[in-house]
């Protein structure tokens, strides 16, 4: 009689029992909600060990979730609106950045980031954990000083030069699409430009979504000989159509075009600063409005020398030296006495310096 089969069964049983005895605990569960423009976690602090993130995109455009820190940098794939994904990681004690990486971190720059604190695993002793790694990051206030330079041009209403490139992006828009399509035919992003003259310098402070600040003055003459002066004195923090967050100061942004960050009717660019503000606007020395809506970007060059036509649909690799100033009437106010009822002026060779305060 042979006992080999019985011995083999016993050995397999011992192996299974050993595996079960050393099986890791079930992962902790953290839910994450992604929307424009924030990341919300169901827990801000968890114990070290395995964790499964269940990530739901409740926004209106694609997003993703990335976890970075303590030697880890892992992300989900792109999650379409209304869809979900999971991400399981093993985290050591420390502080982790949790953010949306879509658009070369543009969504992160727009506010889609938070922190997850991971404490010692259950049963760990004080020797197992360095409490210093749990301290919250307190970045200093960031500021940028921008000075306009080079040729000054006024951009006038006209047809959008990249309708075919913008068409698939416009399909993602609902009620806004009709208004955007009208801008394709005769809007503010055109090759209809005129030489102008003037100066523009400002300082912008990135202090957080509701505490940003700006101080600056633009003075320029338009194609009809009118003299304009804009005094920037406060940022705007309310949403308006076609913009992800019409308000505040954002330093460093991969933006526009096919980046999953509105608006579509602008080439893809990198910016040193993008800001949305209100200001006092004067024409020939007379106050037009103290509630002008202003959008400013120091961005990678979009226009070529000579005729200053838009030269690229993806301009993100160009030098950052083009300063754009767009001014619109305040809510409920009449259009400006200018072509199209708006003012759009560029300084084509501009520069900036950054500081920590």
Buried (B, 14 or more C-beta within 10 A) or exposed (E): EEEEEEEEEEEEEEEEEEEEEEEEEEBBEBBBBBBBBBBEBEEEEBBBBEBBBBBBBEBEBBBBBBBBBBEBEEBBEBBEBEEBBEBEBEBBBBBBBBBBBBBBBBBBBBBBBBBBBBBBBEEBEEEEBEEEBBEEEEEEBBBBBBBBBBBBBBBBBBBBBBEEBBEEBBEBBEEBBEEBBEBBEEBBBBBBBEEBBBEBBBBBBBBEBEEBBBBBBBBBBBBEEBBBBBBBBEBBBEEBEBBBBBBBBBBBBBBBBBBBBBBBBBBBBBBBBBBBBBBBBBBEEEEBBEBBBBBBBBBBBBBEEEEBEBBBBBBBEBEBBBBBBBBBBBEEEEEBEBBBEBBBBBBBBBBBEBEEE
